[in-house]
Amino acid sequence: MTNLMIEQFTCRQDNFGVILHDPLTGETASIDAPDGTAISKRVADNGWRLTHVFVTHHHPDHVEGLPALTETQAPEVIGPAAEADKIKGLTQTLRDGDTFDFAGRTVQVISTPGHTAGHICFYIAGEDLLFAGDTLFALGCGRLFEGSPADMFASLNRLGALPDRTRVYCGHEYTQSNARFALSVDPDNAALAERAAEIDTLRAKGLATLPTTIGYEKRTNPFLRAGDPAIRSHLGMQGASDEAVFAELRQRKDRF
C-alpha cells in the first residue's frame, strides 16, 4: 500500500482546502468543501475524480462548496450526525467512535464539540493523519460559538492524547496571529519563540504553516499547555484548575 497523496491549498480568504488521493484505488477525498470551484479545479488538474467529502462541521465556509461538488461529481458526503439538519447533501452521518473505509484505510471519527456542538475530526491512524477542522489550529484552537470552555478543553485533550507524530491539517491559516498571542502568554518558551520566527519566514514567502504535528503543538500551543507552570504564573493562576486556565486563555485570545 502506498501512502496517500495530500494536496493542500488556500481558498476563500484564509481557508485551507485539503485533498487526499490514493493512487492505487483512485479514491479522492476533500476535507470539507469551502470552495467547490477551487476543489473541482484541483481535482481536474490532477486527472482525479472526487469520490468523498469529509465534513467536520456546518459553518458556511466549510460546506458552501457542497452543492457544486455533489452536482458535478456525486461524491459520498460524510459528516456529523449531530449536525445533519444543518448540512445539506450528507450521504452518511457518523458519531464519535464510528469508523469507515477510505481507500483501504480505516478512518476514525472523533467528536470534538466546542467550536460547534456537533464538530467532528477525522483520524487515520495508519497514516498518522488528523483532520482537525476548526477545533485545533496550529498554535491555537477554534472560537467557542456553540460549546463551553469545558467542551473545548475536553476535545483538545482528546486530540492531544494522539501520538506525537500525528500530522495535523486544520481549516484555516491562522498560525501567524496565533503565534503572536501564544508569545503574549508564554513568553519564556524557547521552542515557541523559535517556531514563531520560522512562521514569520514562511508567511513572508507566501508559504503555508501547515501541517503541524501533535507533538509540536504540545510543546508550543498554549491551549494544550494549561497545566504548564510558566503559563499559570504569567496569568497569576497558579492554584487554578487546568480547565479554568484554558477558559482564561480562550477569553484573552477573543480579546487579543
N, C-alpha and C positions, 0 to 999 in steps of 0.2 A: 504494500500500500504506500503510495506516495503521499507527501504532505499536501495539505490544502494550499492552494494559491490564494493570497489575500490581497485585494486591491483597495486602498483607502484613498479618498479624495474629499476635498472640501466642496460644499454646495450651500445654496441659500446664502446666509451671511457668515455663519460660523459653525454650521452643522458638518459632521463627517458622514460621508457615505462610505459604507464598507461592503464589499462583495467577496464572497467565498466561492471558489471554484475547485472542483475535483477533476483533474484531467483524465482520470480513468473512466469514471461514470458519466462525466459531463454535467453532473448536477451543479447548480449555481444558485446561491442564496444571497439576497440583500438583507443586511441588518437594518431594520426599519425602512421607511420609504419617505425620506424627507423631500425628495425631488424626483418625480417619475421620469422626467425628460433626461436629467443627468444620469440616472441609473440606467435607463434604456440605452443611452448612447455608449456608456462604458461597456455594457454587456455586448452590444452590437459590434463595437470596435474590436473586441476580442474574439468575435465569432462564437459567442456563447449563447445559450438560451436560459432565461431566468426560470428556475423551477420552484424556488421557495422564497418567501419573505418571512423573516423572524421579527415580530413586532414586540417591542419592550413595553410600550405604554401608549396612551391615547392622545397625547398632545399633538396639535396640528402639525408642528414642524417635524414630527416623526411618522405621520400617516398620510399627509396630504398627497403623496405620490401614489397611494394605493389604487385609486380609480384608473389612472392611466396604465399602471402596470398590469392590473387584472384584466383590463380590456384588451390590451395588445399581446400579453404573454401568458395569461391564465396560470400564474404560479399557485402553489399551495401557500396559503397565508396563515401562519401560526402565531397566536398571540394569547394574551392573558384572559382566562375565563372570567376573572373578576371585572374586566373592562369590556366584555363582549358587546354590551349595549352601547358603547361609545365608539366602537371601531367597526366601520362597515367593511365587509368583504372578507372577514375571517372564515377560513375553511376548517380550522382546527383550533380548539381552545384547550389550554393546559393550565394546571395548577402546580403549586410547589411540590417538588419531588418527582413530577412526571418526567418521562423521557421519551424521545422519539429518535428515529434514524435519519441521518443525513449522510449520503454517500458512504454508507457502511460504518459510520461513526455514531456513537451514542451522544446525543445532546441532552443535557440535564437542565431542567427549569428550576431556577432559584427565585423564590418570592422575595422581593425587596421593597416593601411599602415604605413610603416616606415622601418621595417626590410626588408620586401619585399613590392612591390607595391600593391599586392593583398591579403596580410595576413589577415586571419580572426581568431576570437576566438569564442569559444562555451560556452554559458552561460545557465545553468539550474537553473532558479530562485527557483523552488520548492525544490531544494536540496542544495541551496546556493553554487553552484559549478561553477567555471570558469576554463576553459582550455585555457591558455593564450599563448601556443606555445612559440615563441621566441620574443614576444612583451614585456611582463612584466616578469621579473625574481625576485626572492627573492633578495631584496636589489639592483636590477639593472634593465636594460632594454636591448633590443637587439641592435646590431650594425645597423647602417643605411646603408645597402647595396644598397637599391633601392629608399629609400624615403629621404625626407628632415627633418631637425630638427623640422620644423613646423608640418610635417605629424606625426612624432612620439609623439611630445608633445600633439597634439590633441588626438591621440589614447590613450595615457596614461591617459589623463584627462577623457576620456570616461570610462575607466576601473576603475579609482579612484572614479568615481561617483556611482559605485555599492555599495550595502550595506556593511558596515564594516565587517559583519560576513561572507561574501563570502569567501569560501575556494578556494585557487588558486593553481592549478597544472601547472608547467612550463615545458619547453622542456629539460632543462639541469640542472645539479648540478654545478652551478657556485657560490653558495652563499658565500663560504669562501673567495674567491678572491674579490667578490663584497663587502663584509664586510670591507676588508682592504681599498678599495677605498673609501667607504662611510665614514669611520672614518677619512680619509685624508681631506675631505671637510666639515665634520660635527662633528668635534672632541669633542664638548661640549654636544653632545646629549646623555644623560644618558641612555635612552632606547636603543639606538643603541649600546652603549658600552656593556650593559648587554646582548643584543642579540648576539653580536659578540663573547662574551665569551661562550655563550650557543652553538653557531655554532661550535666553536673550539672543544668543548667537544663532540658534536655529530660526527664530522668528525674523531676525534681521535678514536672513537669506530666503525668507518665504517658505521655510520647510516646516513640516508638521512635527509636533512634540510627542506624538503617539505612534505606536503603542507604548505603554508603560508596563511595569510588572507589579505584582502584589508585593514582592519583597522591597522594591524601590519605594512604593507608596508607604509601606510600614516604617521606613526609615525617614521619610520626608513629608508625608501628608499629615497635617495637624489633626485632621478629622479621624485618623486611625491611631492617634497618639494621645488620646485624652488622659491616659494614665501616666504620661511622661512627667517626671518631677520638674523639669525645666519649664515646660509649658504651664504647669499648675502654679509654679512660683511666679512666673511672669503675669499670670492672671490674678494672683492673690487668692487662689482656690486650693491651697494645699490639702485642706481637710474635706473637700467636696467629693461627691461620687463621680465616677467616670462619666456617667450619663449627664450630670449637671455641668461638668466641664465641656462636654460635647455641645450641650444646648447653648452655653455661653459663646463658644466658638462660632456656632452657626448664626447666632444673633449678631455677633460682631461682623461676620462676613456679610450679612444682609445690609449692614450699615456702612461697609467699607467703601 
